[in-house]
Amino acid sequence: MTESKSSNVLIRYVIPLKLNVRTKPNTSSYIATRLIKGDFVLLYKVEGGWAYISKQGIYGWVKDEYLSLSPVT
């Protein structure tokens, strides 16, 4: 996935079995929620390998490499 400064919101899908959503774009920040494989999220932006996403009103950051353009089963 390439970095984009677009204001478009995109849909992405979670690849790993479990994925922590962080409050800041680093692995030491608080875990806001956890997602599971196949969940879809709204993607707002990507910065430095981290994707700013939301799921059911909860916003946070995940590593960009763990999101897919296509549904995951």
Buried (B, 14 or more C-beta within 10 A) or exposed (E): BEEEEEEEEBEBBBEBEEBBBBBEBEEEEEEBBEBEBEBBBBBBBBEEEBBBBBBEEEBBBBBBEBBBEEEBE
